[in-house]
Amino acid sequence: MVSLGLVVARFNDSVTEPMAETAREAAAERDAVVVDEVSVPGAYDSPLAADRLARRDDIDAVAVVGAIVTGDTDHDRVIANATAEQLTRVSLDRDTPVTFGVSGPGMSGAEARERIDKGAAAADAAIDLAEELD
């Protein structure tokens, strides 16, 4: 059985809470268990939490969920790129799958809400990688 860590961004929680629920449901459907869930302010804050979870011996993989919506500047792209790069670094440094279930950048809140299934996709990817690399 795969043991997951789940990191959930609170920013845009009308999107991220349903994303987290789909991640939990996907894990349960695959007989995986979410052993710990960490809430962080926003997607940008997720790499540190993912790193802490990836260090643990009782966690096989980490799924991260968040939503980055567009604004009047390119801030959403900066946040998304920095977050993706650092989550990749955590995965490689810790030799633990860390999956990127963060919707955006370049989308509206409504578009982000249409992508809540990305939470399930992140959990499924984390489970797949943990099983494949075991």
C-alpha positions as CSV (number, residue, x, y, z in Angstrom):
1,M,0.0,0.0,0.0
2,V,1.3,3.5,-0.9
3,S,1.5,6.1,1.8
4,L,1.0,9.7,0.6
5,G,1.6,13.1,1.9
6,L,-0.7,15.8,0.7
7,V,0.1,19.5,0.5
8,V,-2.9,21.8,0.0
9,A,-2.7,25.5,-0.7
10,R,-5.3,27.6,1.1
11,F,-5.2,30.5,-1.4
12,N,-8.2,30.1,-3.8
13,D,-9.6,27.6,-1.3
14,S,-12.9,27.4,-3.2
15,V,-10.9,25.5,-5.7
16,T,-8.2,23.9,-3.6
17,E,-10.5,22.3,-1.1
18,P,-12.4,20.4,-3.7
19,M,-9.1,19.5,-5.4
20,A,-7.9,18.1,-2.1
21,E,-11.1,16.1,-1.7
22,T,-10.6,14.6,-5.2
23,A,-7.0,13.7,-4.2
24,R,-8.2,11.9,-1.0
25,E,-10.9,10.1,-3.0
26,A,-8.5,9.0,-5.6
27,A,-6.1,7.7,-3.0
28,A,-8.9,5.7,-1.3
29,E,-10.0,4.2,-4.6
30,R,-6.4,3.0,-5.1
31,D,-6.1,1.6,-1.6
32,A,-3.5,4.2,-0.8
33,V,-3.5,6.1,2.4
34,V,-3.0,9.8,3.1
35,V,-0.9,9.6,6.2
36,D,-0.4,13.4,6.6
37,E,-1.9,16.5,5.1
38,V,-0.2,19.9,5.4
39,S,-2.1,23.2,4.7
40,V,0.1,26.0,3.3
41,P,-0.9,29.7,2.5
42,G,-0.4,29.3,-1.2
43,A,1.1,27.2,-4.0
44,Y,4.4,29.2,-3.7
45,D,4.7,27.9,-0.1
46,S,4.3,24.3,-1.0
47,P,7.9,23.2,-1.7
48,L,9.0,23.5,2.0
49,A,6.0,21.4,3.2
50,A,6.5,18.9,0.4
51,D,10.2,18.6,1.4
52,R,9.3,18.0,5.0
53,L,6.9,15.3,4.0
54,A,9.3,13.7,1.5
55,R,11.9,13.3,4.2
56,R,9.7,11.1,6.2
57,D,10.2,7.3,6.1
58,D,6.4,6.6,6.4
59,I,5.6,8.6,3.2
60,D,6.2,7.1,-0.3
61,A,5.1,10.1,-2.3
62,V,3.8,13.6,-2.0
63,A,0.9,15.2,-4.0
64,V,0.6,18.9,-4.1
65,V,-2.6,20.7,-5.0
66,G,-3.1,24.4,-5.5
67,A,-4.6,27.0,-7.9
68,I,-2.8,29.9,-9.4
69,V,-5.2,32.3,-11.2
70,T,-4.3,35.2,-13.4
71,G,-4.3,38.8,-12.4
72,D,-3.3,42.1,-14.0
73,T,0.4,41.2,-14.1
74,D,2.6,38.2,-14.9
75,H,2.8,37.4,-11.2
76,D,0.9,34.1,-11.7
77,R,3.5,32.9,-14.2
78,V,6.4,33.8,-11.9
79,I,4.7,31.9,-9.0
80,A,3.9,28.9,-11.1
81,N,7.4,28.6,-12.5
82,A,9.1,29.0,-9.2
83,T,6.8,26.5,-7.6
84,A,7.2,23.9,-10.3
85,E,11.0,24.2,-10.3
86,Q,11.3,23.9,-6.5
87,L,8.9,20.9,-6.3
88,T,10.9,19.2,-9.0
89,R,14.0,19.9,-6.9
90,V,12.4,18.4,-3.8
91,S,11.5,15.3,-5.7
92,L,15.0,14.8,-7.1
93,D,16.8,15.8,-3.9
94,R,14.7,13.5,-1.7
95,D,14.4,10.7,-4.3
96,T,10.6,10.7,-3.6
97,P,7.9,11.4,-6.1
98,V,6.4,14.8,-5.7
99,T,3.5,15.5,-8.1
100,F,2.3,18.9,-9.3
101,G,-1.5,19.2,-9.0
102,V,-1.4,23.0,-9.3
103,S,-3.8,24.5,-11.9
104,G,-2.6,27.6,-13.7
105,P,-1.1,30.0,-14.5
106,G,-3.1,32.0,-17.1
107,M,-6.6,31.0,-16.0
108,S,-9.5,32.6,-14.3
109,G,-11.1,31.4,-11.1
110,A,-13.9,29.9,-13.1
111,E,-11.4,28.0,-15.3
112,A,-9.6,26.8,-12.2
113,R,-12.9,25.5,-10.7
114,E,-13.4,23.4,-13.9
115,R,-10.1,21.7,-13.1
116,I,-10.7,20.4,-9.6
117,D,-10.0,16.9,-11.0
118,K,-6.3,17.8,-11.1
119,G,-6.2,16.9,-7.4
120,A,-7.1,13.3,-8.3
121,A,-4.6,13.4,-11.1
122,A,-1.9,14.5,-8.7
123,A,-2.7,11.7,-6.3
124,D,-2.9,9.1,-9.1
125,A,0.4,10.2,-10.5
126,A,2.1,10.1,-7.0
127,I,0.7,6.5,-6.5
128,D,1.8,5.4,-10.0
129,L,5.3,6.7,-9.5
130,A,5.7,5.3,-6.0
131,E,4.6,1.9,-7.2
132,E,6.8,2.0,-10.3
133,L,9.9,3.1,-8.5
134,D,9.5,0.8,-5.5
